[in-house]
Amino acid sequence: MTAVCAASLMLGVFGAATASADTAPNLSCGNTVPGPCSQTAHFTNDDEFGTPIPPGPGCPSFLQNDFVHIVGSGHGVEHITVNKAQDAWFTMTFTGNVTFTEYPPSSLSFDDQGNVTGIIGPPDPAVPVATGRITEWFGGSFNNKNAVVTGTTNLSATAGGQTLSVHALFHSSWAVGADPFGPPTRVFNHVTC
């Protein structure tokens, strides 16, 4: 059931570091342009690394160890709104055809934040490259009292003659007074294959 490798795209919110090289435009609202502002962008390409994911029913063990390189094309949109108080809401959705290649950490280089910066070695030889369709959604909201981030990924992929469907859900929240850049005060992850 090696085609499940794409499930590991479920971001660093699971606890491991991630580097996303998603080709979505870099939105300036809330980043270089303070609120109030609202901005939407559309994109067609996806090129990102996903981190190892927590164990899930029916999922192969390599998902807990390898990083996955996701490359594909489809339809994506991201949106952000920041109000005058600098409270923010954002969402990103992508659906399309993708290729998933699993890499052990020893085949990747990382920055000091744990983000993947490049490929320096071969893919995992025990895991064939998978192709399939993915739909992912990611969103969150932040204010001066709390924050929440939630996402889902659904995929159907084929590798080595086997087909597998994966559903992954994550949720993290930071309570009043918690450091929004520190560990979340509540985390929920659910992965099934």
N, CA and C atoms as an extended XYZ file, in Angstrom:
579
Properties=species:S:1:pos:R:3:atomname:S:1:resname:S:1:resid:I:1 pbc="F F F"
N         0.824       -1.192        0.000 N   MET     1
C         0.000        0.000        0.000 CA  MET     1
C         0.865        1.251        0.000 C   MET     1
N         1.876        1.276       -0.831 N   THR     2
C         2.836        2.374       -0.830 CA  THR     2
C         2.278        3.678       -1.364 C   THR     2
N         1.186        3.672       -2.050 N   ALA     3
C         0.643        4.896       -2.620 CA  ALA     3
C         0.178        5.877       -1.559 C   ALA     3
N         0.129        5.460       -0.337 N   VAL     4
C        -0.315        6.337        0.730 CA  VAL     4
C         0.689        7.447        1.024 C   VAL     4
N         1.838        7.415        0.378 N   CYS     5
C         2.880        8.394        0.684 CA  CYS     5
C         2.372        9.825        0.630 C   CYS     5
N         1.401       10.118       -0.178 N   ALA     6
C         0.931       11.485       -0.287 CA  ALA     6
C         0.305       11.992        0.989 C   ALA     6
N        -0.160       11.119        1.834 N   ALA     7
C        -0.785       11.571        3.072 CA  ALA     7
C         0.185       12.341        3.933 C   ALA     7
N         1.464       12.108        3.757 N   SER     8
C         2.431       12.791        4.606 CA  SER     8
C         2.554       14.268        4.289 C   SER     8
N         1.841       14.737        3.282 N   LEU     9
C         1.852       16.159        3.018 CA  LEU     9
C         1.151       16.928        4.132 C   LEU     9
N         0.503       16.272        5.049 N   MET    10
C        -0.312       16.941        6.053 CA  MET    10
C         0.492       17.812        6.995 C   MET    10
N         1.365       18.586        6.453 N   LEU    11
C         2.066       19.683        7.080 CA  LEU    11
C         2.775       19.438        8.390 C   LEU    11
N         3.490       20.432        8.776 N   GLY    12
C         4.244       20.390       10.008 CA  GLY    12
C         3.391       20.569       11.233 C   GLY    12
N         2.119       20.841       11.076 N   VAL    13
C         1.270       21.022       12.240 CA  VAL    13
C         1.185       19.723       13.034 C   VAL    13
N         1.488       18.593       12.399 N   PHE    14
C         1.505       17.326       13.117 CA  PHE    14
C         2.650       17.272       14.099 C   PHE    14
N         3.584       18.169       13.999 N   GLY    15
C         4.668       18.207       14.965 CA  GLY    15
C         6.036       18.179       14.323 C   GLY    15
N         6.169       17.640       13.142 N   ALA    16
C         7.461       17.643       12.470 CA  ALA    16
C         7.570       18.913       11.643 C   ALA    16
N         8.790       19.251       11.283 N   ALA    17
C         9.012       20.459       10.496 CA  ALA    17
C         8.608       20.229        9.052 C   ALA    17
N         8.229       21.268        8.377 N   THR    18
C         7.879       21.170        6.976 CA  THR    18
C         8.395       22.368        6.211 C   THR    18
N         8.569       22.179        4.944 N   ALA    19
C         8.883       23.281        4.050 CA  ALA    19
C         7.872       23.230        2.938 C   ALA    19
N         7.129       24.259        2.768 N   SER    20
C         6.160       24.287        1.692 CA  SER    20
C         6.662       25.205        0.604 C   SER    20
N         6.843       24.652       -0.560 N   ALA    21
C         7.247       25.440       -1.711 CA  ALA    21
C         6.063       25.571       -2.644 C   ALA    21
N         4.892       25.624       -2.076 N   ASP    22
C         3.682       25.750       -2.859 CA  ASP    22
C         3.820       26.969       -3.748 C   ASP    22
N         3.391       26.853       -4.985 N   THR    23
C         3.577       27.932       -5.936 CA  THR    23
C         2.457       28.967       -5.895 C   THR    23
N         1.647       28.951       -4.870 N   ALA    24
C         0.621       29.981       -4.725 CA  ALA    24
C         1.307       31.333       -4.576 C   ALA    24
N         0.689       32.377       -5.083 N   PRO    25
C         1.293       33.708       -4.974 CA  PRO    25
C         1.506       34.104       -3.515 C   PRO    25
N         2.489       34.911       -3.280 N   ASN    26
C         2.776       35.409       -1.940 CA  ASN    26
C         1.855       36.604       -1.674 C   ASN    26
N         0.846       36.399       -0.839 N   LEU    27
C        -0.106       37.464       -0.554 CA  LEU    27
C         0.527       38.479        0.394 C   LEU    27
N         0.339       39.752        0.104 N   SER    28
C         0.951       40.799        0.919 CA  SER    28
C         0.053       41.257        2.063 C   SER    28
N        -1.245       41.010        1.985 N   CYS    29
C        -2.181       41.434        3.021 CA  CYS    29
C        -1.799       40.805        4.359 C   CYS    29
N        -1.529       41.629        5.349 N   GLY    30
C        -1.162       41.145        6.669 CA  GLY    30
C         0.307       40.817        6.803 C   GLY    30
N         1.008       40.733        5.690 N   ASN    31
C         2.431       40.426        5.703 CA  ASN    31
C         3.224       41.722        5.545 C   ASN    31
N         3.176       42.297        4.365 N   THR    32
C         3.840       43.584        4.141 CA  THR    32
C         2.836       44.736        4.135 C   THR    32
N         1.565       44.414        4.045 N   VAL    33
C         0.502       45.424        4.084 CA  VAL    33
C        -0.332       45.165        5.336 C   VAL    33
N        -0.270       46.044        6.352 N   PRO    34
C        -1.071       45.810        7.557 CA  PRO    34
C        -2.561       45.999        7.275 C   PRO    34
N        -3.397       45.415        8.126 N   GLY    35
C        -4.846       45.541        7.956 CA  GLY    35
C        -5.307       46.956        8.218 C   GLY    35
N        -6.509       47.273        7.793 N   PRO    36
C        -7.440       46.337        7.177 CA  PRO    36
C        -7.104       46.096        5.704 C   PRO    36
N        -7.215       44.847        5.299 N   CYS    37
C        -7.003       44.469        3.909 CA  CYS    37
C        -7.629       43.101        3.677 C   CYS    37
N        -7.842       42.793        2.415 N   SER    38
C        -8.386       41.498        2.021 CA  SER    38
C        -7.809       41.183        0.653 C   SER    38
N        -7.378       39.947        0.455 N   GLN    39
C        -6.723       39.599       -0.797 CA  GLN    39
C        -7.015       38.140       -1.146 C   GLN    39
N        -7.208       37.879       -2.437 N   THR    40
C        -7.443       36.534       -2.942 CA  THR    40
C        -6.509       36.287       -4.111 C   THR    40
N        -5.974       35.082       -4.215 N   ALA    41
C        -5.107       34.722       -5.330 CA  ALA    41
C        -5.447       33.316       -5.801 C   ALA    41
N        -5.310       33.100       -7.084 N   HIS    42
C        -5.538       31.793       -7.687 CA  HIS    42
C        -4.204       31.245       -8.170 C   HIS    42
N        -4.019       29.927       -8.113 N   PHE    43
C        -2.795       29.315       -8.589 CA  PHE    43
C        -3.098       27.951       -9.190 C   PHE    43
N        -2.171       27.447       -9.995 N   THR    44
C        -2.399       26.181      -10.691 CA  THR    44
C        -1.354       25.118      -10.372 C   THR    44
N        -0.207       25.478       -9.831 N   ASN    45
C         0.859       24.514       -9.571 CA  ASN    45
C         1.060       24.283       -8.085 C   ASN    45
N         1.443       23.063       -7.749 N   ASP    46
C         1.725       22.694       -6.368 CA  ASP    46
C         3.094       22.023       -6.352 C   ASP    46
N         4.004       22.527       -5.538 N   ASP    47
C         5.340       21.948       -5.385 CA  ASP    47
C         5.725       22.174       -3.935 C   ASP    47
N         5.614       21.140       -3.111 N   GLU    48
C         5.823       21.298       -1.678 CA  GLU    48
C         6.353       20.012       -1.057 C   GLU    48
N         6.877       20.134        0.140 N   PHE    49
C         7.291       18.977        0.933 CA  PHE    49
C         6.331       18.829        2.103 C   PHE    49
N         5.921       17.609        2.365 N   GLY    50
C         5.114       17.299        3.534 CA  GLY    50
C         5.955       16.494        4.505 C   GLY    50
N         5.646       16.620        5.758 N   THR    51
C         6.411       15.954        6.808 CA  THR    51
C         5.871       14.561        7.097 C   THR    51
N         6.636       13.788        7.843 N   PRO    52
C         6.079       12.514        8.329 CA  PRO    52
C         4.803       12.780        9.135 C   PRO    52
N         3.892       11.809        9.097 N   ILE    53
C         2.601       11.994        9.765 CA  ILE    53
C         2.451       10.997       10.903 C   ILE    53
N         1.495       11.250       11.801 N   PRO    54
C         1.251       10.295       12.891 CA  PRO    54
C         0.697        8.981       12.337 C   PRO    54
N         0.819        7.904       13.109 N   PRO    55
C         0.270        6.624       12.656 CA  PRO    55
C        -1.238        6.710       12.455 C   PRO    55
N        -1.727        5.957       11.497 N   GLY    56
C        -3.157        5.898       11.246 CA  GLY    56
C        -3.566        4.496       10.858 C   GLY    56
N        -4.837        4.124       11.080 N   PRO    57
C        -5.311        2.776       10.731 CA  PRO    57
C        -5.095        2.485        9.245 C   PRO    57
N        -4.427        1.385        8.965 N   GLY    58
C        -4.198        0.966        7.594 CA  GLY    58
C        -3.062        1.662        6.884 C   GLY    58
N        -2.350        2.551        7.557 N   CYS    59
C        -1.270        3.312        6.920 CA  CYS    59
C         0.068        2.604        7.097 C   CYS    59
N         0.897        2.577        6.045 N   PRO    60
C         2.209        1.944        6.162 CA  PRO    60
C         3.156        2.759        7.043 C   PRO    60
N         4.116        2.085        7.628 N   SER    61
C         5.002        2.726        8.605 CA  SER    61
C         5.917        3.787        8.012 C   SER    61
N         6.245        3.713        6.710 N   PHE    62
C         7.150        4.718        6.158 CA  PHE    62
C         6.567        6.124        6.236 C   PHE    62
N         5.261        6.243        6.326 N   LEU    63
C         4.651        7.567        6.445 CA  LEU    63
C         5.078        8.285        7.716 C   LEU    63
N         5.472        7.533        8.713 N   GLN    64
C         5.904        8.122        9.978 CA  GLN    64
C         7.366        8.551        9.942 C   GLN    64
N         8.097        8.149        8.889 N   ASN    65
C         9.529        8.423        8.836 CA  ASN    65
C         9.957        9.295        7.667 C   ASN    65
N         9.307        9.162        6.515 N   ASP    66
C         9.725        9.860        5.306 CA  ASP    66
C         9.020       11.204        5.143 C   ASP    66
N         9.673       12.084        4.399 N   PHE    67
C         9.069       13.318        3.920 CA  PHE    67
C         8.577       13.033        2.506 C   PHE    67
N         7.534       13.716        2.072 N   VAL    68
C         7.008       13.494        0.731 CA  VAL    68
C         7.138       14.781       -0.083 C   VAL    68
N         7.629       14.631       -1.310 N   HIS    69
C         7.701       15.752       -2.246 CA  HIS    69
C         6.482       15.646       -3.145 C   HIS    69
N         5.644       16.664       -3.140 N   ILE    70
C         4.388       16.695       -3.877 CA  ILE    70
C         4.531       17.690       -5.013 C   ILE    70
N         4.317       17.224       -6.240 N   VAL    71
C         4.406       18.088       -7.415 CA  VAL    71
C         3.186       17.819       -8.278 C   VAL    71
N         2.478       18.870       -8.685 N   GLY    72
C         1.311       18.656       -9.520 CA  GLY    72
C         0.714       19.944      -10.036 C   GLY    72
N        -0.409       19.778      -10.700 N   SER    73
C        -1.128       20.939      -11.212 CA  SER    73
C        -2.620       20.723      -11.022 C   SER    73
N        -3.326       21.821      -10.903 N   GLY    74
C        -4.762       21.762      -10.672 CA  GLY    74
C        -5.317       23.153      -10.461 C   GLY    74
N        -6.219       23.277       -9.514 N   HIS    75
C        -6.880       24.546       -9.227 CA  HIS    75
C        -6.693       24.879       -7.752 C   HIS    75
N        -6.140       26.044       -7.487 N   GLY    76
C        -5.933       26.470       -6.108 CA  GLY    76
C        -6.375       27.898       -5.902 C   GLY    76
N        -6.779       28.191       -4.686 N   VAL    77
C        -7.143       29.556       -4.319 CA  VAL    77
C        -6.771       29.768       -2.860 C   VAL    77
N        -6.258       30.944       -2.570 N   GLU    78
C        -6.005       31.309       -1.178 CA  GLU    78
C        -6.568       32.697       -0.938 C   GLU    78
N        -6.995       32.909        0.297 N   HIS    79
C        -7.625       34.179        0.656 CA  HIS    79
C        -7.217       34.551        2.073 C   HIS    79
N        -6.996       35.837        2.287 N   ILE    80
C        -6.700       36.346        3.627 CA  ILE    80
C        -7.457       37.649        3.837 C   ILE    80
N        -7.922       37.833        5.058 N   THR    81
C        -8.554       39.084        5.478 CA  THR    81
C        -7.929       39.474        6.816 C   THR    81
N        -7.535       40.731        6.924 N   VAL    82
C        -6.988       41.274        8.168 CA  VAL    82
C        -7.785       42.532        8.484 C   VAL    82
N        -8.322       42.622        9.713 N   ASN    83
C        -9.095       43.809       10.063 CA  ASN    83
C        -8.209       44.880       10.705 C   ASN    83
N        -8.810       45.979       11.095 N   LYS    84
C        -8.066       47.104       11.666 CA  LYS    84
C        -7.343       46.732       12.965 C   LYS    84
N        -7.910       45.799       13.733 N   ALA    85
C        -7.287       45.356       14.988 CA  ALA    85
C        -6.175       44.337       14.747 C   ALA    85
N        -5.911       44.016       13.481 N   GLN    86
C        -4.909       43.030       13.068 CA  GLN    86
C        -5.320       41.588       13.365 C   GLN    86
N        -6.623       41.348       13.560 N   ASP    87
C        -7.143       39.996       13.599 CA  ASP    87
C        -7.115       39.481       12.160 C   ASP    87
N        -6.845       38.191       11.965 N   ALA    88
C        -6.707       37.682       10.605 CA  ALA    88
C        -7.433       36.357       10.429 C   ALA    88
N        -7.893       36.132        9.201 N   TRP    89
C        -8.533       34.892        8.785 CA  TRP    89
C        -7.934       34.518        7.433 C   TRP    89
N        -7.565       33.258        7.252 N   PHE    90
C        -7.036       32.844        5.956 CA  PHE    90
C        -7.526       31.450        5.608 C   PHE    90
N        -7.504       31.141        4.325 N   THR    91
C        -7.866       29.821        3.849 CA  THR    91
C        -7.122       29.547        2.547 C   THR    91
N        -6.824       28.271        2.292 N   MET    92
C        -6.188       27.839        1.061 CA  MET    92
C        -6.816       26.504        0.678 C   MET    92
N        -7.181       26.360       -0.592 N   THR    93
C        -7.725       25.120       -1.115 CA  THR    93
C        -7.003       24.780       -2.408 C   THR    93
N        -6.671       23.513       -2.583 N   PHE    94
C        -6.054       23.055       -3.829 CA  PHE    94
C        -6.620       21.691       -4.168 C   PHE    94
N        -6.935       21.469       -5.445 N   THR    95
C        -7.315       20.149       -5.928 CA  THR    95
C        -6.673       19.949       -7.282 C   THR    95
N        -6.112       18.760       -7.501 N   GLY    96
C        -5.469       18.500       -8.775 CA  GLY    96
C        -4.787       17.157       -8.824 C   GLY    96
N        -4.119       16.920       -9.943 N   ASN    97
C        -3.352       15.704      -10.160 CA  ASN    97
C        -1.928       15.940       -9.694 C   ASN    97
N        -1.384       14.989       -8.958 N   VAL    98
C        -0.058       15.160       -8.370 CA  VAL    98
C         0.753       13.873       -8.428 C   VAL    98
N         2.071       14.055       -8.275 N   THR    99
C         3.022       12.956       -8.129 CA  THR    99
C         3.630       13.072       -6.749 C   THR    99
N         3.779       11.949       -6.052 N   PHE   100
C         4.293       11.925       -4.688 CA  PHE   100
C         5.559       11.074       -4.653 C   PHE   100
N         6.651       11.643       -4.166 N   THR   101
C         7.910       10.921       -4.042 CA  THR   101
C         8.374       11.003       -2.595 C   THR   101
N         8.602        9.851       -1.967 N   GLU   102
C         9.013        9.787       -0.564 CA  GLU   102
C        10.539        9.876       -0.440 C   GLU   102
N        11.007       10.692        0.521 N   TYR   103
C        12.438       10.848        0.790 CA  TYR   103
C        12.715       10.628        2.271 C   TYR   103
N        13.749        9.840        2.583 N   PRO   104
C        14.160        9.749        3.989 CA  PRO   104
C        14.825       11.066        4.384 C   PRO   104
N        14.807       11.435        5.651 N   PRO   105
C        15.436       12.697        6.073 CA  PRO   105
C        16.898       12.818        5.638 C   PRO   105
N        17.611       11.692        5.532 N   SER   106
C        19.023       11.740        5.129 CA  SER   106
C        19.215       12.197        3.684 C   SER   106
N        18.156       12.207        2.879 N   SER   107
C        18.243       12.651        1.484 CA  SER   107
C        17.836       14.105        1.297 C   SER   107
N        17.602       14.824        2.397 N   LEU   108
C        17.144       16.209        2.320 CA  LEU   108
C        18.041       17.116        3.133 C   LEU   108
N        18.097       18.389        2.746 N   SER   109
C        18.780       19.389        3.576 CA  SER   109
C        17.703       20.250        4.239 C   SER   109
N        18.038       20.779        5.423 N   PHE   110
C        17.076       21.528        6.228 CA  PHE   110
C        17.700       22.840        6.694 C   PHE   110
N        16.866       23.874        6.891 N   ASP   111
C        17.355       25.117        7.482 CA  ASP   111
C        17.291       25.008        9.003 C   ASP   111
N        17.650       26.084        9.694 N   ASP   112
C        17.684       26.038       11.163 CA  ASP   112
C        16.301       25.961       11.797 C   ASP   112
N        15.246       26.122       11.009 N   GLN   113
C        13.878       25.972       11.504 CA  GLN   113
C        13.323       24.576       11.219 C   GLN   113
N        14.112       23.726       10.563 N   GLY   114
C        13.668       22.379       10.236 CA  GLY   114
C        12.937       22.277        8.917 C   GLY   114
N        12.927       23.351        8.120 N   ASN   115
C        12.266       23.342        6.821 CA  ASN   115
C        13.165       22.710        5.764 C   ASN   115
N        12.580       21.924        4.869 N   VAL   116
C        13.343       21.315        3.791 CA  VAL   116
C        13.821       22.418        2.849 C   VAL   116
N        15.130       22.422        2.558 N   THR   117
C        15.696       23.420        1.645 CA  THR   117
C        16.171       22.812        0.337 C   THR   117
N        16.272       21.485        0.274 N   GLY   118
C        16.701       20.862       -0.968 CA  GLY   118
C        16.800       19.353       -0.861 C   GLY   118
N        16.917       18.749       -2.031 N   ILE   119
C        17.085       17.303       -2.126 CA  ILE   119
C        18.559       17.034       -2.370 C   ILE   119
N        19.193       16.246       -1.501 N   ILE   120
C        20.627       15.968       -1.625 CA  ILE   120
C        20.916       14.477       -1.817 C   ILE   120
N        19.883       13.646       -1.825 N   GLY   121
C        20.063       12.214       -1.980 CA  GLY   121
C        18.886       11.581       -2.683 C   GLY   121
N        18.909       10.264       -2.816 N   PRO   122
C        17.856        9.567       -3.554 CA  PRO   122
C        16.558        9.424       -2.755 C   PRO   122
N        15.450        9.190       -3.478 N   PRO   123
C        14.190        8.876       -2.795 CA  PRO   123
C        14.307        7.560       -2.044 C   PRO   123
N        13.343        7.274       -1.195 N   ASP   124
C        13.291        6.017       -0.461 CA  ASP   124
C        13.172        4.879       -1.479 C   ASP   124
N        14.175        3.986       -1.554 N   PRO   125
C        14.137        2.927       -2.565 CA  PRO   125
C        13.031        1.895       -2.336 C   PRO   125
N        12.479        1.837       -1.152 N   ALA   126
C        11.433        0.857       -0.841 CA  ALA   126
C        10.036        1.365       -1.182 C   ALA   126
N         9.929        2.636       -1.611 N   VAL   127
C         8.619        3.237       -1.842 CA  VAL   127
C         8.528        3.739       -3.283 C   VAL   127
N         7.692        3.121       -4.123 N   PRO   128
C         7.575        3.605       -5.504 CA  PRO   128
C         6.903        4.974       -5.566 C   PRO   128
N         7.225        5.720       -6.614 N   VAL   129
C         6.599        7.021       -6.848 CA  VAL   129
C         5.113        6.784       -7.117 C   VAL   129
N         4.268        7.603       -6.515 N   ALA   130
C         2.817        7.462       -6.653 CA  ALA   130
C         2.256        8.627       -7.460 C   ALA   130
N         1.185        8.378       -8.185 N   THR   131
C         0.457        9.431       -8.887 CA  THR   131
C        -1.005        9.325       -8.502 C   THR   131
N        -1.675       10.468       -8.497 N   GLY   132
C        -3.083       10.448       -8.142 CA  GLY   132
C        -3.680       11.832       -8.073 C   GLY   132
N        -4.732       11.935       -7.326 N   ARG   133
C        -5.500       13.176       -7.199 CA  ARG   133
C        -5.562       13.549       -5.730 C   ARG   133
N        -5.398       14.835       -5.462 N   ILE   134
C        -5.418       15.330       -4.085 CA  ILE   134
C        -6.336       16.535       -3.972 C   ILE   134
N        -6.999       16.632       -2.843 N   THR   135
C        -7.733       17.842       -2.470 CA  THR   135
C        -7.315       18.169       -1.048 C   THR   135
N        -6.826       19.388       -0.868 N   GLU   136
C        -6.415       19.804        0.469 CA  GLU   136
C        -7.017       21.162        0.795 C   GLU   136
N        -7.357       21.327        2.055 N   TRP   137
C        -7.887       22.588        2.560 CA  TRP   137
C        -7.153       22.908        3.850 C   TRP   137
N        -6.828       24.173        4.016 N   PHE   138
C        -6.097       24.623        5.190 CA  PHE   138
C        -6.612       26.008        5.526 C   PHE   138
N        -6.882       26.280        6.794 N   GLY   139
C        -7.368       27.596        7.178 CA  GLY   139
C        -7.105       27.894        8.628 C   GLY   139
N        -7.251       29.151        8.986 N   GLY   140
C        -7.034       29.531       10.366 CA  GLY   140
C        -7.521       30.932       10.654 C   GLY   140
N        -7.524       31.258       11.937 N   SER   141
C        -7.869       32.609       12.373 CA  SER   141
C        -7.029       32.945       13.592 C   SER   141
N        -6.682       34.232       13.710 N   PHE   142
C        -5.798       34.696       14.769 CA  PHE   142
C        -6.293       36.031       15.293 C   PHE   142
N        -6.208       36.224       16.600 N   ASN   143
C        -6.470       37.530       17.181 CA  ASN   143
C        -5.559       37.679       18.394 C   ASN   143
N        -5.722       38.760       19.167 N   ASN   144
C        -4.816       38.978       20.299 CA  ASN   144
C        -5.131       38.098       21.504 C   ASN   144
N        -6.151       37.260       21.419 N   LYS   145
C        -6.528       36.383       22.523 CA  LYS   145
C        -6.300       34.900       22.241 C   LYS   145
N        -6.456       34.472       20.982 N   ASN   146
C        -6.303       33.059       20.660 CA  ASN   146
C        -6.077       32.864       19.162 C   ASN   146
N        -5.828       31.627       18.782 N   ALA   147
C        -5.612       31.283       17.377 CA  ALA   147
C        -6.048       29.847       17.149 C   ALA   147
N        -6.422       29.542       15.918 N   VAL   148
C        -6.812       28.193       15.547 CA  VAL   148
C        -6.373       27.945       14.103 C   VAL   148
N        -5.900       26.721       13.836 N   VAL   149
C        -5.511       26.292       12.499 CA  VAL   149
C        -6.088       24.894       12.288 C   VAL   149
N        -6.743       24.684       11.146 N   THR   150
C        -7.356       23.401       10.834 CA  THR   150
C        -7.096       23.078        9.369 C   THR   150
N        -6.976       21.794        9.042 N   GLY   151
C        -6.785       21.397        7.652 CA  GLY   151
C        -7.216       19.974        7.405 C   GLY   151
N        -7.505       19.681        6.138 N   THR   152
C        -7.843       18.324        5.724 CA  THR   152
C        -7.131       18.016        4.410 C   THR   152
N        -6.852       16.754        4.206 N   THR   153
C        -6.309       16.281        2.933 CA  THR   153
C        -7.020       14.982        2.582 C   THR   153
N        -7.441       14.897        1.337 N   ASN   154
C        -8.021       13.662        0.805 CA  ASN   154
C        -7.268       13.319       -0.465 C   ASN   154
N        -6.857       12.060       -0.585 N   LEU   155
C        -6.144       11.676       -1.769 CA  LEU   155
C        -6.484       10.275       -2.195 C   LEU   155
N        -6.378       10.066       -3.487 N   SER   156
C        -6.488        8.749       -4.082 CA  SER   156
C        -5.289        8.631       -4.996 C   SER   156
N        -4.430        7.630       -4.766 N   ALA   157
C        -3.189        7.516       -5.523 CA  ALA   157
C        -2.901        6.066       -5.867 C   ALA   157
N        -2.043        5.879       -6.858 N   THR   158
C        -1.635        4.554       -7.290 CA  THR   158
C        -0.116        4.506       -7.370 C   THR   158
N         0.462        3.415       -6.881 N   ALA   159
C         1.905        3.182       -6.974 CA  ALA   159
C         2.144        1.690       -6.964 C   ALA   159
N         3.023        1.244       -7.798 N   GLY   160
C         3.353       -0.174       -7.814 CA  GLY   160
C         2.145       -1.071       -8.033 C   GLY   160
N         1.144       -0.588       -8.767 N   GLY   161
C        -0.040       -1.378       -9.042 CA  GLY   161
C        -1.068       -1.403       -7.930 C   GLY   161
N        -0.817       -0.686       -6.843 N   GLN   162
C        -1.768       -0.645       -5.733 CA  GLN   162
C        -2.395        0.737       -5.634 C   GLN   162
N        -3.662        0.766       -5.259 N   THR   163
C        -4.383        2.025       -5.097 CA  THR   163
C        -4.779        2.172       -3.635 C   THR   163
N        -4.705        3.392       -3.151 N   LEU   164
C        -5.050        3.648       -1.765 CA  LEU   164
C        -5.682        5.022       -1.624 C   LEU   164
N        -6.645        5.133       -0.747 N   SER   165
C        -7.249        6.420       -0.405 CA  SER   165
C        -6.796        6.807        0.998 C   SER   165
N        -6.573        8.085        1.195 N   VAL   166
C        -6.117        8.582        2.492 CA  VAL   166
C        -6.947        9.803        2.863 C   VAL   166
N        -7.318        9.866        4.137 N   HIS   167
C        -7.971       11.059        4.681 CA  HIS   167
C        -7.178       11.485        5.912 C   HIS   167
N        -6.788       12.749        5.937 N   ALA   168
C        -6.050       13.270        7.092 CA  ALA   168
C        -6.711       14.566        7.545 C   ALA   168
N        -6.816       14.725        8.850 N   LEU   169
C        -7.419       15.899        9.466 CA  LEU   169
C        -6.515       16.351       10.602 C   LEU   169
N        -6.291       17.647       10.718 N   PHE   170
C        -5.546       18.158       11.858 CA  PHE   170
C        -6.204       19.427       12.362 C   PHE   170
N        -5.977       19.693       13.631 N   HIS   171
C        -6.506       20.901       14.263 CA  HIS   171
C        -5.550       21.289       15.386 C   HIS   171
N        -5.176       22.539       15.435 N   SER   172
C        -4.349       23.074       16.522 CA  SER   172
C        -4.947       24.387       16.973 C   SER   172
N        -4.877       24.639       18.280 N   SER   173
C        -5.369       25.923       18.791 CA  SER   173
C        -4.474       26.409       19.917 C   SER   173
N        -4.452       27.715       20.074 N   TRP   174
C        -3.669       28.374       21.109 CA  TRP   174
C        -4.645       29.162       21.973 C   TRP   174
N        -4.615       28.943       23.275 N   ALA   175
C        -5.559       29.570       24.205 CA  ALA   175
C        -5.116       30.989       24.559 C   ALA   175
N        -5.987       31.675       25.256 N   VAL   176
C        -5.708       33.024       25.733 CA  VAL   176
C        -4.393       33.021       26.506 C   VAL   176
N        -3.518       33.927       26.144 N   GLY   177
C        -2.246       34.077       26.845 CA  GLY   177
C        -1.143       33.166       26.348 C   GLY   177
N        -1.447       32.189       25.489 N   ALA   178
C        -0.415       31.296       24.968 CA  ALA   178
C         0.369       32.007       23.865 C   ALA   178
N         1.618       31.644       23.722 N   ASP   179
C         2.467       32.192       22.664 CA  ASP   179
C         1.996       31.626       21.323 C   ASP   179
N         1.480       32.470       20.401 N   PRO   180
C         0.981       31.956       19.129 CA  PRO   180
C         2.095       31.381       18.256 C   PRO   180
N         3.357       31.615       18.618 N   PHE   181
C         4.476       31.030       17.877 CA  PHE   181
C         5.064       29.844       18.636 C   PHE   181
N         4.519       29.564       19.803 N   GLY   182
C         4.967       28.429       20.612 CA  GLY   182
C         4.094       27.227       20.363 C   GLY   182
N         4.284       26.182       21.155 N   PRO   183
C         3.473       24.977       20.967 CA  PRO   183
C         1.997       25.249       21.210 C   PRO   183
N         1.119       24.616       20.425 N   PRO   184
C        -0.311       24.805       20.633 CA  PRO   184
C        -0.748       24.255       21.990 C   PRO   184
N        -1.826       24.823       22.513 N   THR   185
C        -2.371       24.351       23.785 CA  THR   185
C        -3.313       23.166       23.575 C   THR   185
N        -3.795       22.979       22.342 N   ARG   186
C        -4.660       21.834       22.022 CA  ARG   186
C        -4.343       21.383       20.607 C   ARG   186
N        -4.153       20.078       20.415 N   VAL   187
C        -3.851       19.509       19.097 CA  VAL   187
C        -4.696       18.263       18.890 C   VAL   187
N        -5.260       18.135       17.704 N   PHE   188
C        -6.011       16.948       17.319 CA  PHE   188
C        -5.544       16.539       15.939 C   PHE   188
N        -5.152       15.267       15.756 N   ASN   189
C        -4.757       14.734       14.458 CA  ASN   189
C        -5.482       13.422       14.227 C   ASN   189
N        -5.926       13.206       13.003 N   HIS   190
C        -6.584       11.939       12.675 CA  HIS   190
C        -6.232       11.570       11.234 C   HIS   190
N        -5.657       10.406       11.049 N   VAL   191
C        -5.270        9.925        9.729 CA  VAL   191
C        -5.819        8.528        9.543 C   VAL   191
N        -6.468        8.271        8.407 N   THR   192
C        -6.910        6.926        8.059 CA  THR   192
C        -6.505        6.626        6.618 C   THR   192
N        -6.174        5.368        6.382 N   CYS   193
C        -5.762        4.941        5.036 CA  CYS   193
C        -6.660        3.807        4.572 C   CYS   193
